[in-house]
Amino acid sequence: MRFLIENNKIFPQKFTSNGSLRISQFPIIPQPALKPEFSYNPALQQFLTGKQLLFEDIPFPFDEIQTHYENGYITYRKGIEYQGKLPVCTRCGNKDPQLFGAFQCARCGETCIYCRHCIMMGRISECTPLFGWNGPEPDTELPAKIMGWSGTLSAGQQLASDQVVEAILQNKEWLVWAVCGAGKTEVLFAGIEAALAATKRICIAAPRTDVVLELAPRLKSAFPDIEIAVLYGGSEDRHVYAPLTIATTHQLLRFYHAFDAIILDEVDAFPYTVEESLQHAAIHARKSESALIYLSATPNQK
């Protein structure tokens, strides 16, 4: 895909157009001012809020996406950036030259560099834009009673729970260090309730699908009237917008500035500890002002 900049806006072009460039070749991608009078599509808002997606992942016509961009509601970002002469994948943070490949691209008419590291989530290349939402977030209606769990905590659990609540409301980073079976999940409930009551969007991320599938029914039982998106490879909730999300850390690669609070479970476990791309994903999935809670039974010095 190639683009031209006219009137401080970017426009897609056929690759034969004179003066057109791949998106990675623009020093800065202009972002039009938000026009409040524009009647945006709520379905597109729900689909793109807090995401960074390829065009192939978006079930809306390109003309509609471009119109929303021209009115300030959608962002274009480069799929591949450059640090000097070295490519960097915007989505996964890959900088390893051995994990980039090249192919003859029919979209831009040139030999295109692409990221091999995150190709399972769709190919990102030099001419590939990542699309995001720049308008208001969808409204979330909350029930009168947010939490349905009525259990009790021990004195130690209550102390940890109070600290989680404070960290989430004050946008702090916090470590909950407790042995397996100590009730770390229950310690989170008050913090999740406080986040939802404050209209914060929250995500619990774990390294493995089995952990996500084990957490999902427990959280749905504790918060029976809250919509919860459960994300893992092949999940039917892949494009559900929800105030509470449970996801594998790999799924965070699809998010960008999405969450007011992220809770990273088993932060000491494989593959999170060895894959820098997952740590990159967690950093970029949180908003600039947000909380980050680590859960671990065996934290390392890092």
N, C-alpha and C positions, 0 to 999 in steps of 0.2 A: 504494500500500500504506500502511495506517495501523497505528498501534501504541498499546498501553497499557502502562504500567509498573505491575506488581503484584509485591509481595514482592521488590523490587529486581531484577526481571527484565523484559525487554521481550517483549510478546506481540503477534502480528499480529492485526488486527481487520478486520471489514468496514467500509467507509468510512462506513456509517451509524451506527456505534457511538458512543454519547455519550462525549465526553471524549477520543476517540482523536486522535492527532496524526500528521503525517507525520514520518518519522525525522529530517529536517533541523531540526525544531522542538524536539527535545529538547536541552537544554544539554549533558547527559552521557548516554551510553548505558551502562547498567550491564553489567558483565561478571561472570557468576557464577564462583565459585571452581571450580577444576578438581577433579573428583571421581575420584581414581585407581581407585576400585572400579567405575566405569562401563565397560561393555564397548563400546568404540567400534568403528566400522566401518573396517577397514583400507583398504578401497577408497576411502572418503571421505577418509581421512587422506592417501592417495597423491594424490588429486585436488586437494585444497585446500591442502596444505602450501606455504607461501611465495607464495600467490596472493591476488589481490583480484578476485573474480568476481561477476557478476550472477547472480541466481537462474536466468535463462534459460540460462546457460552450464553449470549443474550438473545432471547427469543422475541426481539423487536426489530422492525425495519431500520436499516441504517439511516434513512432520511429522517426518521423520528429521533434517533439518537443525535444526529447532527443538529437538528432544530433545537433540541434541549441544550446542547452545547452552546449554540449561538445565543441562547437566552440565559446562559450562565449556570444551568442546572446540572450539567455533566462535565466531567474533566477528562482530558486526554493526558496520559503520562507515557513516557518512553518505556518500552519493554526492555531495551538494552541501553544502558548508559556507558560512558567511557571515562576511565580514570587514566589520563594521558592517552596512550595507545592501546590500553588493555580494556576489554569489555567486562562489564559487570551486569548481572541479571538483576533487574529491579525487583522482581517478584521474590526470588529465593536468595539473593545476595551472592550468588556464585561468582567467584573471581578466578577460579582455577582455569588456566588456558587449556588444559587437557579436557575440560568438561564443556568446551564450546566446539561446535562443528560449523560447517558451511554447506550451503546448497544453492542451486540455481533457482531463484524465487520468481514464480510467475506473477506475483502481485506487484513487485517493484521493478522487475526486469533486470536485477543485478544478482551477483553472488552475495548471499545474505548470511551473516553470522547468527547462530541460534544457540540457546542454552540447552545442553543435554541433561543437566542435573534435574530440572523440574519438568521435563518434557511429558511425563505421565499426566500432567495437569493441562496439557495443551502447549503447542510450540510457541515460544517467545523468540522473536528475531529482531533484527535491526529496524525492520519496517513495521513492527507490530506495536500498536498502541494498547495500553491498559485503560479501561474505562471505569470511572467512579462517579459517585453522586455528590453534587455540591449544593443541593437545595436543603430544605428543612427535613428533619427526620420524621418518619411516620409517627403518628400519635399512637400511644399504647394505653388501652383501658385496663385498669387494675380492679380486681374484686375488692369488696369491703374488707375481707380477711385474706391477707396474702399467703400466710403460712398455715398449713394444716397439721404440722407436727406438734405434738404436745408432750414430748418426752422431757426428761430432766438431765442436766449435766452435772458432773462432779465439780468440785471446787476448782481443780486444775483446768478442766475443760471450759468452765465458765470464764476463767481468767483469759484463756486463749481466745474464746469467743468474743469477749469484750474488746480485745485488742484487734481482732479481725474487723469488727464493726468500725472501730475508730480508723483503722488503716484505709478501709474502703471509703468512708465518708470524707476523710482528709486527704485522699489521693496519695497514700504512702505506699512504699514497698515494705513487705513484711514476710518473715519466715515462720511457719508453724512447723516445729521440729518435734515429732512424736513417733514412737515405735508403732509398728504395724498392729492394728487391732485396738488402737487407743481411742478410736472414735473421732478421727480427724474430719470425716464427712459431716457428722452432727455438729461439730464445732463451727462449720461454715454456715449453718442454716440462718442464724441471726444476722450475719453479714449479708447474705443473699437477700433476706427480707428487707434489711435497711437500704440496700442498693435499689431494690425494686420500688420501695416506698419513695425514694428520692428520684425516681424516674431515670435511674441509671441503667444502662445496658451492660449485662455481665456475662462472662464466658468462663466455663470451667474446662480446661484443656488437659488431656492426659496423653502420654506417649503411645499407648496401645489401644486398639479397638476393643479388646476384651474389657479393659478398665472402663471405657466409655459406656459399653453395654451393661456393665455392672452398676455404674453410677446412675444411669438414666431412670430405671424404675424407682430407685430410692428418692431421687429428686422429684419425680412426678408424683410420688406418694406424699412427699413433704410439702409440695406446692401444687395441689391438684387443679387449681383454677388458673394457673399461669401457663401460657403457651411456651413450650420448650422445644427448641430445635436440637436434634441429635445428629451430629455430623461425623461420618467416617466414610471410607471408600465404598461407594455404591449406595449410600444413604438416600432415602427418598426425600429427606428434609434439606437437601443440598442448597436450595434457594429460598428457604423459609426465613422470613424476618421475624425474630422473636426477642422478647426482652431478656430471656435466659437461654443460653446456648451451651451445650455440652459437645465437645469436639476433640478429635485427635489433634495433636499438634501439627500434623501434616496439613490438616484442613485450614489452619490459620493462614496458610499461604494465599488463600483466596480473599483474605480480609485486609483492609487498610483503614486505619484510624476509626475502627468500628466500636470498640468497647471502652466503657468508663471504668471497668474493673476486669482483670483477668486473674483467675486462680489456676496456677500450674500445679497439677497433682503429679506425684512421683517424679519430681524435677531431677532426682538423682538417677533415674532409670534410663536404659537404652530405649530408643535411639536419641532422645533429647540431648543427652550429655555429650554425644560424639558428633552430632550433625549441626554444624553452625547455621545451616539454612533454617532449622526449626527455631533456633534462638533468634535469628533474624525475623522470622515470621511472627513470633510472639511480641517482639519490640514494635513492629510495624502495624500489628493488629490493634494495639491499644491507642487510645487518643493521647494527644500531647499532655493533657491534664487527666491522669487516671491512676488507679491503684493497681498494684501487682503483688499477689500473694503467692508465696512458694510453699508447697507442702512436701515434706520429706521425712523419711525415717533415718536416712543416712546422708546428710548433706556433706558436701566436700568444701574445701576452703574457698573455692571460686563462688 
